[in-house]
Amino acid sequence: MQLTEKQQIVLDAISRYRADYGVSPTLVELQTMLDIPHIRSISQHLEALEKKGYVLRGRGHRSIRIREQASIQMTFDIPVLGYANAGKPLHYADEQLLSTIQVSSSIVSNTPERYFFVRISGTSMNSKSVNGKTISDGSYALVRKQSDLDSPDAAYLFVVNDAATVKCYRHDAETLTLLPRSTDISHSPIILSAHDPVEVSGKIIDVFDLA
């Protein structure tokens, strides 16, 4: 049976603890590890994991056992959090849950909380390839959350003045230039100073055409 995102996080935490210490964590230790305010929530997740056949629980404090036949969840529901322009940053970046898309756990590395989708609007990145697929108007870009820029060859989701846009970049000590990669010559770079309100929401790691 498929696990929810939170149930998978609890199961992964138990697995990591057992690998590190050779015993299962207590409920209090799980609560601390996962920063969950109510221990009852931990108990509810464990009850669900037991019902779905992933764990067995006994009477002791360290009695949680992972069933040998429990398999890693194959897919996760990744949220689509709105639109991002591949053009001028016109769409507001307020998170709007439009839908979810099921994605293989191998793509999101069993850490689904680090990922989300945005729907691409515009053509300023239609010659940029990610995993052999272009960032075209209407496609869905899979974003891995991060706040740093670690590759000038990659595309990123920027938020400029509360609006989202997908671009490549170039920067120096005083300016950050957001660069289009397009067959349409009408698109021009966006040059920002160190004082402009801009943030990096994440890196585009894959693109999907779901039409």
C-alpha positions as CSV (number, residue, x, y, z in Angstrom):
1,M,0.0,0.0,0.0
2,Q,1.2,3.5,-0.9
3,L,2.5,5.7,1.9
4,T,1.8,9.3,2.5
5,E,4.8,11.7,2.4
6,K,4.8,12.0,6.2
7,Q,4.6,8.2,6.7
8,Q,7.6,7.7,4.3
9,I,9.6,10.3,6.3
10,V,8.9,8.5,9.6
11,L,9.8,5.1,8.0
12,D,13.0,6.6,6.6
13,A,13.9,8.0,10.0
14,I,13.4,4.6,11.7
15,S,15.6,3.0,9.0
16,R,18.4,5.6,9.4
17,Y,18.4,5.3,13.2
18,R,18.6,1.5,13.1
19,A,21.5,1.7,10.6
20,D,23.3,4.2,12.8
21,Y,22.7,2.7,16.2
22,G,21.6,-0.9,15.7
23,V,18.4,-0.5,17.6
24,S,15.0,1.2,16.9
25,P,14.3,4.7,18.1
26,T,11.8,5.4,20.9
27,L,8.8,7.5,20.2
28,V,10.4,10.5,22.0
29,E,13.5,10.1,19.9
30,L,11.5,10.0,16.7
31,Q,9.6,13.1,17.8
32,T,12.9,14.9,18.4
33,M,14.4,13.8,15.1
34,L,11.4,14.9,13.1
35,D,10.6,18.0,15.1
36,I,7.0,16.9,15.5
37,P,5.2,18.8,18.4
38,H,2.9,16.1,19.5
39,I,4.0,12.5,20.3
40,R,0.5,11.4,19.5
41,S,1.2,12.2,15.8
42,I,4.2,9.8,15.9
43,S,1.9,7.1,17.3
44,Q,-0.6,7.7,14.6
45,H,2.0,7.5,11.8
46,L,3.3,4.2,13.3
47,E,-0.2,2.8,13.5
48,A,-0.7,3.6,9.8
49,L,2.7,2.0,8.9
50,E,1.8,-1.1,10.9
51,K,-1.6,-1.3,9.2
52,K,0.0,-1.0,5.8
53,G,2.5,-3.8,6.6
54,Y,5.7,-1.7,6.8
55,V,6.5,-2.1,10.6
56,L,5.7,-4.3,13.5
57,R,5.5,-3.0,17.1
58,G,5.9,-4.8,20.4
59,R,5.6,-3.6,24.0
60,G,9.1,-2.2,24.7
61,H,10.4,1.3,24.1
62,R,12.6,0.2,21.2
63,S,10.2,-2.5,19.8
64,I,9.6,-1.0,16.4
65,R,10.7,-3.4,13.7
66,I,10.7,-2.8,9.9
67,R,9.2,-5.8,8.1
68,E,11.6,-7.4,5.7
69,Q,9.0,-7.4,2.9
70,A,8.4,-3.7,3.3
71,S,9.4,-2.1,0.0
72,I,10.5,1.5,-0.7
73,Q,7.6,3.6,-1.9
74,M,7.7,3.7,-5.7
75,T,6.1,7.1,-6.3
76,F,5.3,10.3,-4.4
77,D,2.7,13.0,-5.0
78,I,4.7,16.2,-5.8
79,P,2.7,19.4,-5.6
80,V,2.3,21.8,-8.5
81,L,2.6,25.2,-6.9
82,G,1.5,27.5,-9.6
83,Y,2.9,29.2,-12.7
84,A,6.4,30.6,-13.5
85,N,7.2,32.7,-16.4
86,A,9.8,31.8,-19.0
87,G,9.7,35.5,-20.0
88,K,9.3,38.6,-17.9
89,P,8.4,37.7,-14.3
90,L,4.7,38.5,-14.5
91,H,3.1,35.6,-12.6
92,Y,3.0,36.2,-8.9
93,A,4.9,33.7,-6.9
94,D,2.4,33.0,-4.1
95,E,2.2,29.3,-3.7
96,Q,-1.1,28.0,-5.1
97,L,-1.6,24.2,-5.0
98,L,-3.0,23.6,-8.5
99,S,-2.6,19.8,-8.4
100,T,-0.2,17.0,-7.7
101,I,1.8,14.8,-10.0
102,Q,3.1,11.3,-9.1
103,V,6.8,11.0,-9.5
104,S,9.1,8.0,-9.1
105,S,11.0,7.9,-5.9
106,S,14.2,7.4,-7.9
107,I,13.7,10.8,-9.4
108,V,13.1,12.7,-6.2
109,S,15.6,10.6,-4.2
110,N,13.1,9.5,-1.5
111,T,13.1,13.1,-0.3
112,P,9.8,14.4,-1.8
113,E,9.6,17.3,0.6
114,R,12.5,19.0,-1.3
115,Y,10.6,19.1,-4.7
116,F,7.7,20.8,-6.3
117,F,6.5,21.6,-9.9
118,V,5.8,24.9,-11.6
119,R,3.9,25.2,-14.9
120,I,5.9,27.1,-17.5
121,S,4.4,30.1,-19.2
122,G,6.3,31.8,-22.0
123,T,9.1,31.0,-24.5
124,S,12.2,32.6,-23.1
125,M,13.8,29.3,-22.1
126,N,12.6,27.2,-25.1
127,S,16.1,26.4,-26.2
128,K,17.4,25.4,-22.8
129,S,17.6,21.6,-22.4
130,V,17.3,19.8,-19.0
131,N,17.8,16.0,-19.3
132,G,17.4,16.3,-23.0
133,K,14.0,18.1,-22.7
134,T,13.4,21.8,-23.4
135,I,11.7,24.2,-21.0
136,S,8.8,25.0,-23.3
137,D,5.6,26.9,-22.8
138,G,3.0,24.7,-21.0
139,S,5.6,22.2,-19.7
140,Y,6.0,21.3,-16.1
141,A,9.4,22.0,-14.5
142,L,10.5,19.9,-11.5
143,V,12.2,22.2,-9.0
144,R,14.5,21.0,-6.2
145,K,14.5,23.5,-3.4
146,Q,17.8,25.3,-2.8
147,S,18.8,28.9,-2.2
148,D,22.2,28.9,-3.8
149,L,23.4,29.2,-7.4
150,D,25.8,26.4,-8.0
151,S,26.0,26.0,-11.8
152,P,25.8,28.8,-14.5
153,D,24.8,26.1,-17.0
154,A,21.6,25.2,-15.1
155,A,18.2,26.8,-15.0
156,Y,16.8,28.1,-11.7
157,L,13.5,29.4,-10.4
158,F,13.9,33.0,-9.3
159,V,11.5,35.2,-7.4
160,V,11.9,38.8,-8.5
161,N,9.7,41.4,-6.8
162,D,7.2,38.7,-5.7
163,A,7.0,37.2,-9.2
164,A,8.5,33.9,-10.4
165,T,10.6,33.4,-13.5
166,V,12.8,30.6,-14.8
167,K,16.2,31.7,-16.1
168,C,19.9,30.9,-16.3
169,Y,22.2,33.4,-14.7
170,R,25.5,35.2,-14.7
171,H,26.7,37.2,-11.7
172,D,29.6,39.4,-10.6
173,A,30.3,41.4,-7.4
174,E,27.6,44.0,-8.2
175,T,25.0,42.5,-10.5
176,L,23.0,39.4,-11.1
177,T,21.9,38.9,-14.7
178,L,19.0,36.5,-15.5
179,L,19.6,35.1,-18.9
180,P,17.0,33.8,-21.4
181,R,17.8,30.8,-23.6
182,S,15.4,31.2,-26.5
183,T,14.8,30.9,-30.2
184,D,12.7,34.1,-29.8
185,I,15.1,37.1,-30.1
186,S,12.5,39.4,-28.4
187,H,13.5,38.1,-25.0
188,S,16.3,40.1,-23.3
189,P,18.3,39.6,-20.1
190,I,17.1,41.0,-16.7
191,I,19.9,42.9,-15.0
192,L,19.6,43.2,-11.2
193,S,21.6,44.9,-8.6
194,A,22.6,43.6,-5.2
195,H,19.8,45.8,-3.7
196,D,17.0,44.4,-5.8
197,P,14.5,42.0,-4.1
198,V,15.5,38.6,-5.7
199,E,15.7,35.1,-4.2
200,V,16.5,31.7,-5.6
201,S,13.6,29.2,-4.9
202,G,15.3,26.2,-6.5
203,K,17.0,24.5,-9.4
204,I,15.2,23.0,-12.4
205,I,16.2,19.3,-12.4
206,D,13.8,17.9,-15.0
207,V,11.0,19.0,-17.4
208,F,7.9,17.1,-18.4
209,D,5.4,17.7,-21.2
210,L,2.1,16.4,-19.8
211,A,-0.3,17.6,-22.5
